[in-house]
Amino acid sequence: MFCPNCGKEIPGDSTFCSYCGYKIVKVNGEDRVQTIELTSKRLKKQLLYSIATIIIGLILVGSGKSGSTTQYLGELVIFIG
């Protein structure tokens, strides 16, 4: 079995990952992992980074002259966000 948090291989009877400490939960006799909480945290973090990136891009676009390097950089940052 592999830890969903760090990806390292751990014994199948583990209750915690010995590498990162992530809690492994057994449900109905099968090995299952608490991924809902982890996914929710990752999505929130990704959303926050995307919004911050877009805001930085808008600031760069607004501060540059038409056709300037700053404007192009801002458009690129918005696209990445």
Number of C-alpha atoms within 10 A of each C-alpha: 13 13 21 16 17 12 12 13 13 15 12 11 11 15 16 15 20 14 13 12 12 17 16 19 16 14 10 6 7 9 14 12 19 15 13 9 9 13 12 11 12 12 11 11 11 13 13 11 13 17 13 14 18 19 16 17 24 16 16 21 23 13 13 15 12 11 9 12 13 18 20 17 15 24 19 15 19 21 12 11 17
